[in-house]
Amino acid sequence: MARPQLMSVVEAAELLKLHPTRVRLLCRQGRIRGTRVGNAWVITDKEVKRFAAIERKTGRPPA
C-alpha cells in the first residue's frame, strides 16, 4: 500500500486556490484534517482531494 504524500500549508493552498492563512484556519477548525508538526501543519494529498471535492459557496453572504 502506498504511503500518503504529505504537503505543507502553502502547497495545499496552491492546489485549493486558497490563501495559506485560510488553510491554517480550516485546519484549526477541523474542516481540513491535518497534523501539527512543531509550528507547522502537514496535510495529506488525500485530505486535500477530499476537501477540494466539497462544494463551497464563495463570496459574502447576502445582507
N, C-alpha and C positions, 0 to 999 in steps of 0.2 A: 504494500500500500504506500502510495506516495505521501510524503510529508507536505503539509500545507505551507505555502510560501508566506513569509511574513513581510510586512511592509510598514513603513513609518507613516505618521500622520500626513506628512507632505505628499508622499506617494499616493496614499489613499485619496487625499483631497484632489489631486490632479485627475485621477480616474473618475471620481464622483462629480467633478466640476463644482467643488465647494471650496471655501476658504479653509485653510488648516485650523484656524480658531474655531470654526463651526464644527469641524470633525472632532476636535478635542471636546467640545461641549456635548456633542452627541455621544461620545464615549463615556463622559462623566454621567450623563443621564441614563446610560444603559441602552440607548437606541441603536448604537453600534457596539458590538461586543469586542472589546479589546482588553489587553493586559498591560498594566503599568510595569515598565522595566526601568527602575531608577526614576528619572524625572520625565521619561518619555512613554508614549503609548505605542504598542505594537498591535497590528491588526492583521488577520489572515486574509488571503485573497478570496477565500470562500465567503467570509463575512462581508467583504466589500461588494462582491457579486450579489449576495442576498439583499443588502441594503439598496443597491442600485436597482434591483428589480421591483422594489416597493414604489407604488405610485405616490408622489408627493405633490401637494399644491405649492405653487410658487407665488411669491409676492405677498403683499399685505392683504389681510382680510378686509372685506368691505366695512366701512364705518357705519 
